[in-house]
């Protein structure tokens, strides 16, 4: 739904994201709400279409770009939300796109090898349970997001999508780049204030 709108009307998508940049400057809490809404729409659309058009990959890119905008505007979404949203999108896409093809078990082994460090930290650090939970979330959410993305994209055939890439002039890059258009204005103003002498 959202991606098809951006695909059909790329100029409208660029204009909407320029407006989103001004919106991020004036009302960062609105960006947080919009971020959660877009993540929920993405997950619902992946489930509704059963990832028929490889939407999980495109939404994963878009959510990654929106994470950057969210952090630049200092919105109120909790810090790990983007990683968890990408894990959910890629996880649903992997679930619906599951087949008998080979899976990247080396990525899974990499993630499993990170777990002993968590147990060592928990046992020998002498810190509270809440702090241990924060550390585990902080240190394992990034590798878990990489695992989910790698699992989703591993040997995934995109033959039917080649037309989309050619027609839209790097369609995937556009979906990653739209939130960056929004973030250019707040970031430039903040950087300009820092560089004034």
N, C-alpha and C positions, 0 to 999 in steps of 0.2 A: 504494500500500500504506500508507505512513505518512500521507499526506494523507487517504485514505479513512477511516483510523482516527480522525484528528482531526475529520473531518466527521461521522462517525456518533456519536462520543462526545465532545462538546466539553467537558463537565465533567471527564472523565478527562484530556483534553489539558491543561486548566488545572491540574489537580492534579499531573500529571506535570511540568509546567514550574515549578510552585512547588517541587516536590522537586528539580528540576534547579538551582534557585537556591541551595538549601542545599548541594547537591552541589558547585556552583561555588565556594562559600565555603570548603568543607573540602578539596576536592581539585581544584585548577585543571587539573592534568594530565589528569584524567579528562574534563574538558570538551573539551580538545584532541582526545582520542581520539574522543569522541562526535561532535565536529564533523566530523572526517574521515570517520567511518563514515556519518553522515547525508548528507554530500556524495556519497559513493560510492553509497549507496542511491538518492539522487535521480538521479544520472546513469544508473545501471543501469535505474531505472524509466522514465526518459524514453526510453531506447533500447528497452526491452522493449515499451512501449506505442506507440512511434513518435510520441510526443507527441499521442496521440489526444484527450485531454481537456485540452489546453493546460496540462499539468503543469509545463512548464518555467517558465511565468510564476509559478505558485504556489511552486514550489521556489526560484526566484530570490528571491522575497520572503522566504521562510523562511530561506534562507541569509544574506540581508542582515541579518535580525534576529539570527541566531545569531552573525554576525560581531561585532555590538555586544556580545553576551554574552561572547564569547571575549575581546574586548579589555578588558572591564570586569573579568573574572576573572583577567586577566593569564596566560592559558594559554600553552602552549608552541608553538602553531601559528605558523608563520612569518607575517609581517605581511601579505603580499599574498595569502594563501590564499583569503580570502573573495572577492576580486575575480576571481581565476582560476577559482574554483568557479562563480561567477555567469556568467563568460564561457563556461565549458564548458556550463552548463545552457542558457543562452540560445542558444549556438551550435548545440547539438544540436537544440534546439527549432526553430530557424530552418532547419536542414538537413532535418529531417523534415517541417516544415510548408511547405517551399518550393513555391511555385506561380508562376504567371506574373503575379501581381499586382505593382504598382509597388513599388519598393524605395526607401528613403531615402538616395539617393546624396549628399545634402547632408551627412548625418552622416559618411559615408565621406570626403567632401572635408574636413570639419573635422578628422578624424583624420589624414589625409594632410598637412594644413597644419601639424600639430604636429611632423612628422618632421624638417624642416630645423633646428629648434631642437636636436634630439638630435645631428645631425651637427655643428653649430656647437660644441656643448658637447664633443663627442668630439675634434674637431680642435684647438680653440684653448684647451682648459682645461689640458692638460698633466698630467692625473691618470692614475692607473693604470687598467688595463682592468677590474679588479674594481669599482672605484668607478664607472666609466662604466656598467657593467652594472647596478649598484644604482640609479643615477640614472635610467636608462632604464626599469627595472622600476617604480620609484617614481612617475615622472612620467607614464608612458604607460598603466599598468594601470587607473587610474581612468577616463580617457577611453575606453579599450578596452572596459571594462565598460559604460559608457554607450552606446557604439556597438552592442555586442551586444544590450543591452536595447532600444534604439531600433529596431534591425533586427528583433528578434523581435516587438515590439508594434506596429510600423507597419502601419496599416490591417488589423489582425488582427480578424476578426469573432468576437465573443464572444456571438453571439445564443443559442447553446445554453447558455451559462453564466449567463444572466440569472436563470433559476430558482434556480440554486445561490446567487447573491448574495442573492436575496430570502429563500430558505429559511433560510440560515445567518446572516442579519443581518450583512452585510458579511464574507463568507467570506475574501476576500483580506486584509482588515485583520486578521482573526484570525490568519492565518498569519504575518503580519509581526509581530503583537503577542505571540504566544506566547513567543518568546525574551525579550521585554522583561519579561514576568511573572517569568521566571527571574532576570533581572538586577536586579530591583528591590531585593531583600534585600541582596545584596553592595554595591550602589551606595549604598543608604541608610545602611548601617553605616559605609562608608568616608567618606561625606560627614558623618555625625554625628561621627566621630572628628576630622575636620578642623575642624569648627565649634566644638568644645569649647574653652572659655577657661580 
